[in-house]
Amino acid sequence: MSNVTNLTQFRKQKARAEKRTEADANAAKFGRTKAQRLREEAEAARAAATLEGHKRDSDAPEAE
């Protein structure tokens, strides 16, 4: 015979787990100091500039 499960309790546990994962994601996203946020923005800008600098210019029309 199988065990009886309380569905209300199961749903509450699932909701708590989802809230916990969302809270962890928000803590990582918004729980940073201004210095950390500025450093990450500068790193992203530097990476974008490096990528832009390494792009090839195509003066010739594309062959189709």
PDBQT receptor file of N, H, CA, C and O in Angstrom, charges set to zero:
ATOM      1  N   MET A   1       0.839  -1.173   0.000  1.00  0.00    +0.000 N 
ATOM      2  CA  MET A   1       0.000   0.000   0.000  1.00  0.00    +0.000 C 
ATOM      3  C   MET A   1       0.887   1.240   0.000  1.00  0.00    +0.000 C 
ATOM      4  O   MET A   1       1.944   1.249   0.630  1.00  0.00    +0.000 OA
ATOM      5  N   SER A   2       0.470   2.261  -0.688  1.00  0.00    +0.000 N 
ATOM      6  H   SER A   2      -0.389   2.254  -1.200  1.00  0.00    +0.000 HD
ATOM      7  CA  SER A   2       1.302   3.462  -0.792  1.00  0.00    +0.000 C 
ATOM      8  C   SER A   2       1.059   4.398   0.388  1.00  0.00    +0.000 C 
ATOM      9  O   SER A   2       0.062   4.299   1.103  1.00  0.00    +0.000 OA
ATOM     10  N   ASN A   3       2.004   5.298   0.557  1.00  0.00    +0.000 N 
ATOM     11  H   ASN A   3       2.814   5.378  -0.024  1.00  0.00    +0.000 HD
ATOM     12  CA  ASN A   3       1.886   6.269   1.643  1.00  0.00    +0.000 C 
ATOM     13  C   ASN A   3       0.923   7.375   1.247  1.00  0.00    +0.000 C 
ATOM     14  O   ASN A   3       0.840   7.754   0.079  1.00  0.00    +0.000 OA
ATOM     15  N   VAL A   4       0.208   7.880   2.218  1.00  0.00    +0.000 N 
ATOM     16  H   VAL A   4       0.276   7.572   3.167  1.00  0.00    +0.000 HD
ATOM     17  CA  VAL A   4      -0.717   8.978   1.988  1.00  0.00    +0.000 C 
ATOM     18  C   VAL A   4       0.081  10.276   2.076  1.00  0.00    +0.000 C 
ATOM     19  O   VAL A   4       0.839  10.478   3.024  1.00  0.00    +0.000 OA
ATOM     20  N   THR A   5      -0.089  11.151   1.093  1.00  0.00    +0.000 N 
ATOM     21  H   THR A   5      -0.706  10.987   0.322  1.00  0.00    +0.000 HD
ATOM     22  CA  THR A   5       0.626  12.427   1.110  1.00  0.00    +0.000 C 
ATOM     23  C   THR A   5      -0.373  13.559   1.232  1.00  0.00    +0.000 C 
ATOM     24  O   THR A   5      -1.455  13.525   0.646  1.00  0.00    +0.000 OA
ATOM     25  N   ASN A   6       0.002  14.543   1.991  1.00  0.00    +0.000 N 
ATOM     26  H   ASN A   6       0.881  14.570   2.467  1.00  0.00    +0.000 HD
ATOM     27  CA  ASN A   6      -0.826  15.720   2.161  1.00  0.00    +0.000 C 
ATOM     28  C   ASN A   6      -0.471  16.687   1.041  1.00  0.00    +0.000 C 
ATOM     29  O   ASN A   6       0.617  17.263   1.039  1.00  0.00    +0.000 OA
ATOM     30  N   LEU A   7      -1.377  16.866   0.092  1.00  0.00    +0.000 N 
ATOM     31  H   LEU A   7      -2.261  16.397   0.094  1.00  0.00    +0.000 HD
ATOM     32  CA  LEU A   7      -1.089  17.687  -1.080  1.00  0.00    +0.000 C 
ATOM     33  C   LEU A   7      -0.905  19.156  -0.724  1.00  0.00    +0.000 C 
ATOM     34  O   LEU A   7      -0.105  19.848  -1.353  1.00  0.00    +0.000 OA
ATOM     35  N   THR A   8      -1.629  19.637   0.269  1.00  0.00    +0.000 N 
ATOM     36  H   THR A   8      -2.279  19.075   0.780  1.00  0.00    +0.000 HD
ATOM     37  CA  THR A   8      -1.480  21.035   0.682  1.00  0.00    +0.000 C 
ATOM     38  C   THR A   8      -0.070  21.276   1.198  1.00  0.00    +0.000 C 
ATOM     39  O   THR A   8       0.564  22.275   0.859  1.00  0.00    +0.000 OA
ATOM     40  N   GLN A   9       0.411  20.360   2.011  1.00  0.00    +0.000 N 
ATOM     41  H   GLN A   9      -0.104  19.548   2.285  1.00  0.00    +0.000 HD
ATOM     42  CA  GLN A   9       1.763  20.485   2.547  1.00  0.00    +0.000 C 
ATOM     43  C   GLN A   9       2.793  20.403   1.421  1.00  0.00    +0.000 C 
ATOM     44  O   GLN A   9       3.779  21.140   1.429  1.00  0.00    +0.000 OA
ATOM     45  N   PHE A  10       2.575  19.525   0.470  1.00  0.00    +0.000 N 
ATOM     46  H   PHE A  10       1.774  18.926   0.464  1.00  0.00    +0.000 HD
ATOM     47  CA  PHE A  10       3.484  19.383  -0.664  1.00  0.00    +0.000 C 
ATOM     48  C   PHE A  10       3.531  20.668  -1.481  1.00  0.00    +0.000 C 
ATOM     49  O   PHE A  10       4.611  21.121  -1.860  1.00  0.00    +0.000 OA
ATOM     50  N   ARG A  11       2.356  21.268  -1.759  1.00  0.00    +0.000 N 
ATOM     51  H   ARG A  11       1.479  20.901  -1.451  1.00  0.00    +0.000 HD
ATOM     52  CA  ARG A  11       2.312  22.515  -2.524  1.00  0.00    +0.000 C 
ATOM     53  C   ARG A  11       3.018  23.645  -1.783  1.00  0.00    +0.000 C 
ATOM     54  O   ARG A  11       3.722  24.447  -2.397  1.00  0.00    +0.000 OA
ATOM     55  N   LYS A  12       2.834  23.713  -0.466  1.00  0.00    +0.000 N 
ATOM     56  H   LYS A  12       2.262  23.062   0.033  1.00  0.00    +0.000 HD
ATOM     57  CA  LYS A  12       3.487  24.761   0.318  1.00  0.00    +0.000 C 
ATOM     58  C   LYS A  12       5.007  24.595   0.282  1.00  0.00    +0.000 C 
ATOM     59  O   LYS A  12       5.730  25.583   0.153  1.00  0.00    +0.000 OA
ATOM     60  N   GLN A  13       5.492  23.379   0.392  1.00  0.00    +0.000 N 
ATOM     61  H   GLN A  13       4.905  22.577   0.496  1.00  0.00    +0.000 HD
ATOM     62  CA  GLN A  13       6.932  23.133   0.328  1.00  0.00    +0.000 C 
ATOM     63  C   GLN A  13       7.484  23.533  -1.031  1.00  0.00    +0.000 C 
ATOM     64  O   GLN A  13       8.561  24.123  -1.120  1.00  0.00    +0.000 OA
ATOM     65  N   LYS A  14       6.750  23.214  -2.084  1.00  0.00    +0.000 N 
ATOM     66  H   LYS A  14       5.875  22.735  -2.011  1.00  0.00    +0.000 HD
ATOM     67  CA  LYS A  14       7.184  23.563  -3.436  1.00  0.00    +0.000 C 
ATOM     68  C   LYS A  14       7.218  25.078  -3.603  1.00  0.00    +0.000 C 
ATOM     69  O   LYS A  14       8.163  25.614  -4.182  1.00  0.00    +0.000 OA
ATOM     70  N   ALA A  15       6.203  25.769  -3.105  1.00  0.00    +0.000 N 
ATOM     71  H   ALA A  15       5.435  25.334  -2.635  1.00  0.00    +0.000 HD
ATOM     72  CA  ALA A  15       6.156  27.232  -3.201  1.00  0.00    +0.000 C 
ATOM     73  C   ALA A  15       7.307  27.862  -2.423  1.00  0.00    +0.000 C 
ATOM     74  O   ALA A  15       7.908  28.833  -2.882  1.00  0.00    +0.000 OA
ATOM     75  N   ARG A  16       7.615  27.314  -1.252  1.00  0.00    +0.000 N 
ATOM     76  H   ARG A  16       7.127  26.525  -0.880  1.00  0.00    +0.000 HD
ATOM     77  CA  ARG A  16       8.737  27.839  -0.460  1.00  0.00    +0.000 C 
ATOM     78  C   ARG A  16      10.056  27.666  -1.201  1.00  0.00    +0.000 C 
ATOM     79  O   ARG A  16      10.897  28.566  -1.203  1.00  0.00    +0.000 OA
ATOM     80  N   ALA A  17      10.233  26.518  -1.825  1.00  0.00    +0.000 N 
ATOM     81  H   ALA A  17       9.550  25.787  -1.824  1.00  0.00    +0.000 HD
ATOM     82  CA  ALA A  17      11.473  26.264  -2.563  1.00  0.00    +0.000 C 
ATOM     83  C   ALA A  17      11.605  27.221  -3.743  1.00  0.00    +0.000 C 
ATOM     84  O   ALA A  17      12.697  27.721  -4.013  1.00  0.00    +0.000 OA
ATOM     85  N   GLU A  18      10.502  27.481  -4.452  1.00  0.00    +0.000 N 
ATOM     86  H   GLU A  18       9.615  27.075  -4.233  1.00  0.00    +0.000 HD
ATOM     87  CA  GLU A  18      10.546  28.415  -5.580  1.00  0.00    +0.000 C 
ATOM     88  C   GLU A  18      10.863  29.829  -5.108  1.00  0.00    +0.000 C 
ATOM     89  O   GLU A  18      11.639  30.541  -5.746  1.00  0.00    +0.000 OA
ATOM     90  N   LYS A  19      10.261  30.238  -3.987  1.00  0.00    +0.000 N 
ATOM     91  H   LYS A  19       9.630  29.660  -3.469  1.00  0.00    +0.000 HD
ATOM     92  CA  LYS A  19      10.541  31.570  -3.441  1.00  0.00    +0.000 C 
ATOM     93  C   LYS A  19      12.007  31.686  -3.033  1.00  0.00    +0.000 C 
ATOM     94  O   LYS A  19      12.637  32.725  -3.233  1.00  0.00    +0.000 OA
ATOM     95  N   ARG A  20      12.540  30.613  -2.462  1.00  0.00    +0.000 N 
ATOM     96  H   ARG A  20      12.029  29.769  -2.300  1.00  0.00    +0.000 HD
ATOM     97  CA  ARG A  20      13.928  30.624  -2.022  1.00  0.00    +0.000 C 
ATOM     98  C   ARG A  20      14.873  30.784  -3.209  1.00  0.00    +0.000 C 
ATOM     99  O   ARG A  20      15.841  31.539  -3.128  1.00  0.00    +0.000 OA
ATOM    100  N   THR A  21      14.603  30.080  -4.313  1.00  0.00    +0.000 N 
ATOM    101  H   THR A  21      13.816  29.467  -4.379  1.00  0.00    +0.000 HD
ATOM    102  CA  THR A  21      15.474  30.205  -5.484  1.00  0.00    +0.000 C 
ATOM    103  C   THR A  21      15.364  31.596  -6.093  1.00  0.00    +0.000 C 
ATOM    104  O   THR A  21      16.363  32.159  -6.540  1.00  0.00    +0.000 OA
ATOM    105  N   GLU A  22      14.148  32.157  -6.113  1.00  0.00    +0.000 N 
ATOM    106  H   GLU A  22      13.336  31.700  -5.749  1.00  0.00    +0.000 HD
ATOM    107  CA  GLU A  22      13.969  33.515  -6.635  1.00  0.00    +0.000 C 
ATOM    108  C   GLU A  22      14.681  34.533  -5.745  1.00  0.00    +0.000 C 
ATOM    109  O   GLU A  22      15.279  35.487  -6.243  1.00  0.00    +0.000 OA
ATOM    110  N   ALA A  23      14.615  34.330  -4.434  1.00  0.00    +0.000 N 
ATOM    111  H   ALA A  23      14.128  33.555  -4.030  1.00  0.00    +0.000 HD
ATOM    112  CA  ALA A  23      15.283  35.237  -3.506  1.00  0.00    +0.000 C 
ATOM    113  C   ALA A  23      16.797  35.176  -3.681  1.00  0.00    +0.000 C 
ATOM    114  O   ALA A  23      17.471  36.204  -3.618  1.00  0.00    +0.000 OA
ATOM    115  N   ASP A  24      17.328  33.987  -3.900  1.00  0.00    +0.000 N 
ATOM    116  H   ASP A  24      16.781  33.152  -3.951  1.00  0.00    +0.000 HD
ATOM    117  CA  ASP A  24      18.770  33.858  -4.124  1.00  0.00    +0.000 C 
ATOM    118  C   ASP A  24      19.192  34.580  -5.399  1.00  0.00    +0.000 C 
ATOM    119  O   ASP A  24      20.237  35.230  -5.437  1.00  0.00    +0.000 OA
ATOM    120  N   ALA A  25      18.374  34.462  -6.440  1.00  0.00    +0.000 N 
ATOM    121  H   ALA A  25      17.526  33.934  -6.409  1.00  0.00    +0.000 HD
ATOM    122  CA  ALA A  25      18.691  35.143  -7.700  1.00  0.00    +0.000 C 
ATOM    123  C   ALA A  25      18.646  36.658  -7.515  1.00  0.00    +0.000 C 
ATOM    124  O   ALA A  25      19.507  37.368  -8.033  1.00  0.00    +0.000 OA
ATOM    125  N   ASN A  26      17.657  37.155  -6.787  1.00  0.00    +0.000 N 
ATOM    126  H   ASN A  26      16.958  36.578  -6.366  1.00  0.00    +0.000 HD
ATOM    127  CA  ASN A  26      17.559  38.591  -6.548  1.00  0.00    +0.000 C 
ATOM    128  C   ASN A  26      18.703  39.088  -5.675  1.00  0.00    +0.000 C 
ATOM    129  O   ASN A  26      19.196  40.199  -5.871  1.00  0.00    +0.000 OA
ATOM    130  N   ALA A  27      19.129  38.277  -4.715  1.00  0.00    +0.000 N 
ATOM    131  H   ALA A  27      18.729  37.375  -4.555  1.00  0.00    +0.000 HD
ATOM    132  CA  ALA A  27      20.244  38.674  -3.862  1.00  0.00    +0.000 C 
ATOM    133  C   ALA A  27      21.515  38.812  -4.685  1.00  0.00    +0.000 C 
ATOM    134  O   ALA A  27      22.316  39.717  -4.450  1.00  0.00    +0.000 OA
ATOM    135  N   ALA A  28      21.700  37.922  -5.643  1.00  0.00    +0.000 N 
ATOM    136  H   ALA A  28      21.050  37.187  -5.835  1.00  0.00    +0.000 HD
ATOM    137  CA  ALA A  28      22.882  38.012  -6.500  1.00  0.00    +0.000 C 
ATOM    138  C   ALA A  28      22.786  39.205  -7.434  1.00  0.00    +0.000 C 
ATOM    139  O   ALA A  28      23.796  39.833  -7.752  1.00  0.00    +0.000 OA
ATOM    140  N   LYS A  29      21.578  39.518  -7.872  1.00  0.00    +0.000 N 
ATOM    141  H   LYS A  29      20.758  39.008  -7.614  1.00  0.00    +0.000 HD
ATOM    142  CA  LYS A  29      21.403  40.599  -8.838  1.00  0.00    +0.000 C 
ATOM    143  C   LYS A  29      21.440  41.972  -8.178  1.00  0.00    +0.000 C 
ATOM    144  O   LYS A  29      22.102  42.881  -8.679  1.00  0.00    +0.000 OA
ATOM    145  N   PHE A  30      20.743  42.130  -7.070  1.00  0.00    +0.000 N 
ATOM    146  H   PHE A  30      20.205  41.392  -6.663  1.00  0.00    +0.000 HD
ATOM    147  CA  PHE A  30      20.595  43.444  -6.458  1.00  0.00    +0.000 C 
ATOM    148  C   PHE A  30      21.403  43.619  -5.176  1.00  0.00    +0.000 C 
ATOM    149  O   PHE A  30      21.523  44.740  -4.682  1.00  0.00    +0.000 OA
ATOM    150  N   GLY A  31      21.946  42.566  -4.637  1.00  0.00    +0.000 N 
ATOM    151  H   GLY A  31      21.848  41.655  -5.039  1.00  0.00    +0.000 HD
ATOM    152  CA  GLY A  31      22.625  42.641  -3.353  1.00  0.00    +0.000 C 
ATOM    153  C   GLY A  31      24.105  42.933  -3.476  1.00  0.00    +0.000 C 
ATOM    154  O   GLY A  31      24.913  42.328  -2.771  1.00  0.00    +0.000 OA
ATOM    155  N   ARG A  32      24.477  43.845  -4.353  1.00  0.00    +0.000 N 
ATOM    156  H   ARG A  32      23.821  44.336  -4.926  1.00  0.00    +0.000 HD
ATOM    157  CA  ARG A  32      25.881  44.175  -4.557  1.00  0.00    +0.000 C 
ATOM    158  C   ARG A  32      26.134  45.611  -4.130  1.00  0.00    +0.000 C 
ATOM    159  O   ARG A  32      25.232  46.448  -4.157  1.00  0.00    +0.000 OA
ATOM    160  N   THR A  33      27.356  45.881  -3.741  1.00  0.00    +0.000 N 
ATOM    161  H   THR A  33      28.089  45.201  -3.719  1.00  0.00    +0.000 HD
ATOM    162  CA  THR A  33      27.713  47.250  -3.402  1.00  0.00    +0.000 C 
ATOM    163  C   THR A  33      27.903  48.042  -4.685  1.00  0.00    +0.000 C 
ATOM    164  O   THR A  33      27.993  47.478  -5.775  1.00  0.00    +0.000 OA
ATOM    165  N   LYS A  34      27.962  49.354  -4.537  1.00  0.00    +0.000 N 
ATOM    166  H   LYS A  34      27.888  49.813  -3.652  1.00  0.00    +0.000 HD
ATOM    167  CA  LYS A  34      28.123  50.212  -5.707  1.00  0.00    +0.000 C 
ATOM    168  C   LYS A  34      29.460  49.933  -6.393  1.00  0.00    +0.000 C 
ATOM    169  O   LYS A  34      29.538  49.925  -7.622  1.00  0.00    +0.000 OA
ATOM    170  N   ALA A  35      30.500  49.705  -5.609  1.00  0.00    +0.000 N 
ATOM    171  H   ALA A  35      30.437  49.711  -4.611  1.00  0.00    +0.000 HD
ATOM    172  CA  ALA A  35      31.819  49.430  -6.178  1.00  0.00    +0.000 C 
ATOM    173  C   ALA A  35      31.807  48.135  -6.987  1.00  0.00    +0.000 C 
ATOM    174  O   ALA A  35      32.378  48.078  -8.076  1.00  0.00    +0.000 OA
ATOM    175  N   GLN A  36      31.161  47.102  -6.462  1.00  0.00    +0.000 N 
ATOM    176  H   GLN A  36      30.697  47.148  -5.578  1.00  0.00    +0.000 HD
ATOM    177  CA  GLN A  36      31.079  45.835  -7.188  1.00  0.00    +0.000 C 
ATOM    178  C   GLN A  36      30.310  46.008  -8.489  1.00  0.00    +0.000 C 
ATOM    179  O   GLN A  36      30.717  45.498  -9.533  1.00  0.00    +0.000 OA
ATOM    180  N   ARG A  37      29.195  46.731  -8.420  1.00  0.00    +0.000 N 
ATOM    181  H   ARG A  37      28.864  47.146  -7.571  1.00  0.00    +0.000 HD
ATOM    182  CA  ARG A  37      28.376  46.943  -9.610  1.00  0.00    +0.000 C 
ATOM    183  C   ARG A  37      29.145  47.729 -10.668  1.00  0.00    +0.000 C 
ATOM    184  O   ARG A  37      29.092  47.389 -11.850  1.00  0.00    +0.000 OA
ATOM    185  N   LEU A  38      29.860  48.779 -10.254  1.00  0.00    +0.000 N 
ATOM    186  H   LEU A  38      29.903  49.055  -9.293  1.00  0.00    +0.000 HD
ATOM    187  CA  LEU A  38      30.631  49.580 -11.200  1.00  0.00    +0.000 C 
ATOM    188  C   LEU A  38      31.762  48.771 -11.826  1.00  0.00    +0.000 C 
ATOM    189  O   LEU A  38      32.046  48.911 -13.015  1.00  0.00    +0.000 OA
ATOM    190  N   ARG A  39      32.410  47.921 -11.019  1.00  0.00    +0.000 N 
ATOM    191  H   ARG A  39      32.180  47.807 -10.053  1.00  0.00    +0.000 HD
ATOM    192  CA  ARG A  39      33.490  47.088 -11.543  1.00  0.00    +0.000 C 
ATOM    193  C   ARG A  39      32.957  46.117 -12.596  1.00  0.00    +0.000 C 
ATOM    194  O   ARG A  39      33.577  45.934 -13.644  1.00  0.00    +0.000 OA
ATOM    195  N   GLU A  40      31.817  45.498 -12.322  1.00  0.00    +0.000 N 
ATOM    196  H   GLU A  40      31.313  45.647 -11.471  1.00  0.00    +0.000 HD
ATOM    197  CA  GLU A  40      31.235  44.563 -13.282  1.00  0.00    +0.000 C 
ATOM    198  C   GLU A  40      30.796  45.273 -14.554  1.00  0.00    +0.000 C 
ATOM    199  O   GLU A  40      30.950  44.733 -15.649  1.00  0.00    +0.000 OA
ATOM    200  N   GLU A  41      30.248  46.484 -14.420  1.00  0.00    +0.000 N 
ATOM    201  H   GLU A  41      30.123  46.923 -13.530  1.00  0.00    +0.000 HD
ATOM    202  CA  GLU A  41      29.859  47.251 -15.608  1.00  0.00    +0.000 C 
ATOM    203  C   GLU A  41      31.086  47.626 -16.433  1.00  0.00    +0.000 C 
ATOM    204  O   GLU A  41      31.042  47.585 -17.663  1.00  0.00    +0.000 OA
ATOM    205  N   ALA A  42      32.188  47.995 -15.762  1.00  0.00    +0.000 N 
ATOM    206  H   ALA A  42      32.224  48.029 -14.763  1.00  0.00    +0.000 HD
ATOM    207  CA  ALA A  42      33.410  48.348 -16.476  1.00  0.00    +0.000 C 
ATOM    208  C   ALA A  42      33.982  47.133 -17.203  1.00  0.00    +0.000 C 
ATOM    209  O   ALA A  42      34.454  47.250 -18.334  1.00  0.00    +0.000 OA
ATOM    210  N   GLU A  43      33.942  45.971 -16.558  1.00  0.00    +0.000 N 
ATOM    211  H   GLU A  43      33.559  45.876 -15.639  1.00  0.00    +0.000 HD
ATOM    212  CA  GLU A  43      34.434  44.748 -17.196  1.00  0.00    +0.000 C 
ATOM    213  C   GLU A  43      33.593  44.404 -18.426  1.00  0.00    +0.000 C 
ATOM    214  O   GLU A  43      34.129  43.991 -19.455  1.00  0.00    +0.000 OA
ATOM    215  N   ALA A  44      32.276  44.576 -18.314  1.00  0.00    +0.000 N 
ATOM    216  H   ALA A  44      31.842  44.911 -17.478  1.00  0.00    +0.000 HD
ATOM    217  CA  ALA A  44      31.399  44.292 -19.454  1.00  0.00    +0.000 C 
ATOM    218  C   ALA A  44      31.667  45.271 -20.593  1.00  0.00    +0.000 C 
ATOM    219  O   ALA A  44      31.673  44.878 -21.760  1.00  0.00    +0.000 OA
ATOM    220  N   ALA A  45      31.887  46.542 -20.264  1.00  0.00    +0.000 N 
ATOM    221  H   ALA A  45      31.882  46.862 -19.317  1.00  0.00    +0.000 HD
ATOM    222  CA  ALA A  45      32.175  47.541 -21.296  1.00  0.00    +0.000 C 
ATOM    223  C   ALA A  45      33.509  47.247 -21.971  1.00  0.00    +0.000 C 
ATOM    224  O   ALA A  45      33.638  47.387 -23.187  1.00  0.00    +0.000 OA
ATOM    225  N   ARG A  46      34.501  46.838 -21.182  1.00  0.00    +0.000 N 
ATOM    226  H   ARG A  46      34.396  46.724 -20.194  1.00  0.00    +0.000 HD
ATOM    227  CA  ARG A  46      35.812  46.516 -21.738  1.00  0.00    +0.000 C 
ATOM    228  C   ARG A  46      35.711  45.298 -22.658  1.00  0.00    +0.000 C 
ATOM    229  O   ARG A  46      36.333  45.268 -23.720  1.00  0.00    +0.000 OA
ATOM    230  N   ALA A  47      34.935  44.304 -22.255  1.00  0.00    +0.000 N 
ATOM    231  H   ALA A  47      34.430  44.328 -21.393  1.00  0.00    +0.000 HD
ATOM    232  CA  ALA A  47      34.760  43.112 -23.092  1.00  0.00    +0.000 C 
ATOM    233  C   ALA A  47      34.042  43.467 -24.394  1.00  0.00    +0.000 C 
ATOM    234  O   ALA A  47      34.392  42.955 -25.458  1.00  0.00    +0.000 OA
ATOM    235  N   ALA A  48      33.045  44.337 -24.309  1.00  0.00    +0.000 N 
ATOM    236  H   ALA A  48      32.761  44.753 -23.445  1.00  0.00    +0.000 HD
ATOM    237  CA  ALA A  48      32.325  44.748 -25.517  1.00  0.00    +0.000 C 
ATOM    238  C   ALA A  48      33.240  45.537 -26.447  1.00  0.00    +0.000 C 
ATOM    239  O   ALA A  48      33.180  45.369 -27.664  1.00  0.00    +0.000 OA
ATOM    240  N   ALA A  49      34.085  46.396 -25.883  1.00  0.00    +0.000 N 
ATOM    241  H   ALA A  49      34.134  46.532 -24.893  1.00  0.00    +0.000 HD
ATOM    242  CA  ALA A  49      35.007  47.181 -26.702  1.00  0.00    +0.000 C 
ATOM    243  C   ALA A  49      36.037  46.275 -27.372  1.00  0.00    +0.000 C 
ATOM    244  O   ALA A  49      36.391  46.487 -28.531  1.00  0.00    +0.000 OA
ATOM    245  N   THR A  50      36.514  45.275 -26.650  1.00  0.00    +0.000 N 
ATOM    246  H   THR A  50      36.226  45.103 -25.708  1.00  0.00    +0.000 HD
ATOM    247  CA  THR A  50      37.474  44.333 -27.222  1.00  0.00    +0.000 C 
ATOM    248  C   THR A  50      36.838  43.562 -28.370  1.00  0.00    +0.000 C 
ATOM    249  O   THR A  50      37.451  43.380 -29.423  1.00  0.00    +0.000 OA
ATOM    250  N   LEU A  51      35.612  43.114 -28.161  1.00  0.00    +0.000 N 
ATOM    251  H   LEU A  51      35.114  43.262 -27.306  1.00  0.00    +0.000 HD
ATOM    252  CA  LEU A  51      34.912  42.386 -29.211  1.00  0.00    +0.000 C 
ATOM    253  C   LEU A  51      34.679  43.280 -30.424  1.00  0.00    +0.000 C 
ATOM    254  O   LEU A  51      34.866  42.842 -31.559  1.00  0.00    +0.000 OA
ATOM    255  N   GLU A  52      34.279  44.509 -30.200  1.00  0.00    +0.000 N 
ATOM    256  H   GLU A  52      34.127  44.865 -29.278  1.00  0.00    +0.000 HD
ATOM    257  CA  GLU A  52      34.035  45.445 -31.296  1.00  0.00    +0.000 C 
ATOM    258  C   GLU A  52      35.335  45.734 -32.048  1.00  0.00    +0.000 C 
ATOM    259  O   GLU A  52      35.323  45.882 -33.270  1.00  0.00    +0.000 OA
ATOM    260  N   GLY A  53      36.448  45.814 -31.329  1.00  0.00    +0.000 N 
ATOM    261  H   GLY A  53      36.458  45.694 -30.336  1.00  0.00    +0.000 HD
ATOM    262  CA  GLY A  53      37.732  46.089 -31.951  1.00  0.00    +0.000 C 
ATOM    263  C   GLY A  53      38.254  44.946 -32.801  1.00  0.00    +0.000 C 
ATOM    264  O   GLY A  53      39.078  45.156 -33.691  1.00  0.00    +0.000 OA
ATOM    265  N   HIS A  54      37.781  43.745 -32.532  1.00  0.00    +0.000 N 
ATOM    266  H   HIS A  54      37.112  43.574 -31.809  1.00  0.00    +0.000 HD
ATOM    267  CA  HIS A  54      38.261  42.584 -33.277  1.00  0.00    +0.000 C 
ATOM    268  C   HIS A  54      37.348  42.193 -34.431  1.00  0.00    +0.000 C 
ATOM    269  O   HIS A  54      37.605  41.204 -35.117  1.00  0.00    +0.000 OA
ATOM    270  N   LYS A  55      36.294  42.952 -34.648  1.00  0.00    +0.000 N 
ATOM    271  H   LYS A  55      36.085  43.755 -34.091  1.00  0.00    +0.000 HD
ATOM    272  CA  LYS A  55      35.406  42.642 -35.767  1.00  0.00    +0.000 C 
ATOM    273  C   LYS A  55      36.091  42.971 -37.080  1.00  0.00    +0.000 C 
ATOM    274  O   LYS A  55      36.877  43.914 -37.168  1.00  0.00    +0.000 OA
ATOM    275  N   ARG A  56      35.786  42.187 -38.091  1.00  0.00    +0.000 N 
ATOM    276  H   ARG A  56      35.148  41.420 -38.020  1.00  0.00    +0.000 HD
ATOM    277  CA  ARG A  56      36.355  42.414 -39.416  1.00  0.00    +0.000 C 
ATOM    278  C   ARG A  56      35.450  43.344 -40.194  1.00  0.00    +0.000 C 
ATOM    279  O   ARG A  56      34.225  43.236 -40.135  1.00  0.00    +0.000 OA
ATOM    280  N   ASP A  57      36.066  44.258 -40.924  1.00  0.00    +0.000 N 
ATOM    281  H   ASP A  57      37.061  44.346 -40.972  1.00  0.00    +0.000 HD
ATOM    282  CA  ASP A  57      35.310  45.145 -41.796  1.00  0.00    +0.000 C 
ATOM    283  C   ASP A  57      35.153  44.463 -43.142  1.00  0.00    +0.000 C 
ATOM    284  O   ASP A  57      36.125  43.968 -43.713  1.00  0.00    +0.000 OA
ATOM    285  N   SER A  58      33.944  44.438 -43.638  1.00  0.00    +0.000 N 
ATOM    286  H   SER A  58      33.155  44.839 -43.174  1.00  0.00    +0.000 HD
ATOM    287  CA  SER A  58      33.738  43.833 -44.952  1.00  0.00    +0.000 C 
ATOM    288  C   SER A  58      33.350  44.941 -45.922  1.00  0.00    +0.000 C 
ATOM    289  O   SER A  58      32.205  45.394 -45.944  1.00  0.00    +0.000 OA
ATOM    290  N   ASP A  59      34.323  45.369 -46.725  1.00  0.00    +0.000 N 
ATOM    291  H   ASP A  59      35.252  45.001 -46.707  1.00  0.00    +0.000 HD
ATOM    292  CA  ASP A  59      34.075  46.398 -47.724  1.00  0.00    +0.000 C 
ATOM    293  C   ASP A  59      33.475  45.800 -48.993  1.00  0.00    +0.000 C 
ATOM    294  O   ASP A  59      32.715  46.462 -49.700  1.00  0.00    +0.000 OA
ATOM    295  N   ALA A  60      33.817  44.558 -49.276  1.00  0.00    +0.000 N 
ATOM    296  H   ALA A  60      34.434  44.020 -48.702  1.00  0.00    +0.000 HD
ATOM    297  CA  ALA A  60      33.323  43.900 -50.482  1.00  0.00    +0.000 C 
ATOM    298  C   ALA A  60      31.895  43.417 -50.244  1.00  0.00    +0.000 C 
ATOM    299  O   ALA A  60      31.555  43.014 -49.131  1.00  0.00    +0.000 OA
ATOM    300  N   PRO A  61      31.059  43.455 -51.280  1.00  0.00    +0.000 N 
ATOM    301  CA  PRO A  61      29.698  42.930 -51.114  1.00  0.00    +0.000 C 
ATOM    302  C   PRO A  61      29.741  41.423 -50.891  1.00  0.00    +0.000 C 
ATOM    303  O   PRO A  61      30.644  40.728 -51.356  1.00  0.00    +0.000 OA
ATOM    304  N   GLU A  62      28.760  40.953 -50.182  1.00  0.00    +0.000 N 
ATOM    305  H   GLU A  62      28.026  41.517 -49.804  1.00  0.00    +0.000 HD
ATOM    306  CA  GLU A  62      28.717  39.525 -49.879  1.00  0.00    +0.000 C 
ATOM    307  C   GLU A  62      28.399  38.727 -51.140  1.00  0.00    +0.000 C 
ATOM    308  O   GLU A  62      27.537  39.115 -51.928  1.00  0.00    +0.000 OA
ATOM    309  N   ALA A  63      29.092  37.623 -51.319  1.00  0.00    +0.000 N 
ATOM    310  H   ALA A  63      29.792  37.308 -50.679  1.00  0.00    +0.000 HD
ATOM    311  CA  ALA A  63      28.842  36.748 -52.467  1.00  0.00    +0.000 C 
ATOM    312  C   ALA A  63      27.688  35.822 -52.119  1.00  0.00    +0.000 C 
ATOM    313  O   ALA A  63      27.682  35.180 -51.069  1.00  0.00    +0.000 OA
ATOM    314  N   GLU A  64      26.738  35.765 -52.993  1.00  0.00    +0.000 N 
ATOM    315  H   GLU A  64      26.743  36.286 -53.847  1.00  0.00    +0.000 HD
ATOM    316  CA  GLU A  64      25.581  34.910 -52.726  1.00  0.00    +0.000 C 
ATOM    317  C   GLU A  64      25.468  33.813 -53.738  1.00  0.00    +0.000 C 
ATOM    318  O   GLU A  64      24.548  32.998 -53.664  1.00  0.00    +0.000 OA
TER     319      GLU A  64
